[in-house]
Amino acid sequence: MKAVIVCASVSHGNTRRVADSMAQVLGAKIVSPEHADLAELADADLVGFGSGVFYSRLHPRLTDFVKGLPTGRGRAFVFATSGLPELPLSPFTRPLVQLLEGKGFEVDGCFSCRAFDTWTPFRLVGGINKQRPNAGDLAAARAFAKRLQGGRGPLS
């Protein structure tokens, strides 16, 4: 299976660590949105899209990249790292999943975990989740990627 992960990891490298863990399992290449090759993405069996969460949204570099993708088809997954927990009724990943589905992708699942965050109010106390993503988070990311290898439909 050929896999590519498009990752925007900008603050502390949290999202890149999660992407690296998934890439180990999937044998995936990791690229930034700016360095993604559209032909390579079209040729991939599975494409992952991930970023940190900023103001309850995935990074604009990633969402703008997806908005600019041509309509096509293929399997995809979405992942995120954030300082605060996701709200069940409004997950961080939902808008990107909807964009991808609108582009013709079959989204096989989403993964998110907590991560070190120094957003302004948390900076005053040195940040939150200082040890995240931790070994357990990275193991969960690898387990998620392992399930994606089977292509058994939607996961969360």
C-alpha positions in Angstrom: 0.0 0.0 0.0 1.3 3.4 -0.9 0.6 6.1 1.7 1.3 9.8 2.0 0.7 12.0 5.0 0.2 15.8 4.6 1.1 17.3 7.9 1.2 20.9 9.1 3.1 20.9 12.4 4.1 24.4 13.3 4.4 25.1 17.0 6.1 22.4 19.0 6.4 19.4 16.7 3.5 17.6 18.3 1.6 16.8 15.2 4.8 15.7 13.4 5.6 13.2 16.2 2.1 11.7 15.7 2.6 11.7 11.9 6.0 9.9 12.3 4.4 7.2 14.4 1.6 6.6 11.8 4.2 6.7 9.0 6.2 4.0 10.6 3.3 1.6 10.4 2.0 2.7 7.0 5.4 3.1 5.3 4.2 6.6 4.5 6.1 9.6 3.2 5.4 12.8 5.2 5.1 16.1 3.4 4.0 19.6 4.3 1.1 21.1 2.4 3.6 23.4 0.5 5.7 20.4 -0.6 2.9 18.0 -1.5 2.9 16.6 -5.0 -0.6 16.3 -6.4 0.4 13.5 -8.8 1.9 11.6 -5.8 -1.3 12.1 -3.8 -3.5 10.9 -6.7 -1.3 7.8 -7.0 -1.5 6.9 -3.2 -3.8 4.3 -1.9 -4.2 6.2 1.4 -3.6 9.9 2.2 -3.5 11.3 5.7 -4.1 15.0 6.5 -3.2 16.4 9.9 -2.3 19.5 11.9 -2.4 21.0 15.3 -5.6 22.8 16.4 -5.6 26.6 16.5 -8.7 28.4 17.8 -10.7 25.1 17.6 -9.8 24.6 13.9 -7.1 22.8 12.0 -4.3 24.9 10.6 -5.3 27.1 7.7 -2.3 25.9 5.6 -3.8 22.4 5.7 -7.4 23.4 5.1 -6.4 25.8 2.3 -4.4 23.0 0.7 -7.4 20.6 0.8 -9.7 23.3 -0.6 -7.3 23.6 -3.6 -7.2 19.9 -4.3 -8.8 18.8 -7.6 -11.9 16.5 -7.3 -10.8 12.9 -7.4 -11.2 9.8 -5.4 -9.3 7.7 -2.9 -9.0 6.8 0.8 -8.1 9.4 3.4 -7.8 9.9 7.1 -7.6 13.0 9.3 -5.6 13.6 12.5 -5.1 16.4 15.0 -3.2 17.3 18.1 -4.6 19.9 20.6 -4.2 21.3 24.0 -7.9 21.1 24.8 -10.2 18.1 24.4 -12.4 17.8 21.4 -16.1 18.5 21.9 -18.1 15.4 20.9 -20.8 17.5 19.1 -18.2 19.6 17.2 -15.0 17.7 16.6 -11.9 19.6 15.3 -11.7 17.2 12.4 -15.3 17.5 11.1 -14.8 20.5 8.7 -11.8 18.9 7.0 -13.6 15.5 6.7 -16.5 17.3 5.0 -14.0 19.1 2.6 -12.3 15.8 1.8 -15.6 14.1 1.2 -16.7 17.0 -1.1 -13.5 16.3 -3.1 -14.4 12.7 -3.5 -12.3 11.1 -0.8 -13.6 8.2 1.3 -12.5 9.2 4.8 -11.7 6.1 6.8 -11.4 7.7 10.2 -10.0 10.4 12.4 -7.5 10.4 15.2 -6.7 13.1 17.8 -4.8 13.3 21.0 -3.8 16.0 23.5 -0.5 17.8 23.1 1.7 20.5 24.6 0.0 23.9 24.2 1.4 27.3 24.9 -1.6 29.3 23.6 -1.7 32.8 25.2 -3.6 32.0 28.5 -1.6 28.8 29.0 1.7 30.5 28.4 1.4 32.2 31.7 1.8 28.9 33.5 4.3 27.4 31.1 1.8 25.6 28.9 -0.4 22.6 29.4 0.0 18.9 28.5 3.8 19.3 28.8 4.5 15.6 28.4 2.1 15.0 25.4 1.9 13.4 23.1 3.3 10.7 25.3 4.2 7.1 24.6 0.6 6.0 25.1 -0.6 8.7 22.5 2.0 7.5 20.0 1.1 3.9 20.5 -2.6 4.8 20.0 -1.6 6.6 16.7 0.3 3.5 15.6 -2.7 1.3 16.4 -5.0 3.6 14.5 -2.7 3.4 11.5 -2.6 -0.4 11.7 -6.4 -0.5 11.5 -6.2 1.8 8.4 -4.0 -0.8 6.7 -6.9 -3.2 6.6 -9.2 -0.6 4.9 -12.2 -1.9 6.9 -14.3 1.3 6.7 -14.9 4.2 9.0 -13.0 4.4 12.2 -12.9 7.0 15.0 
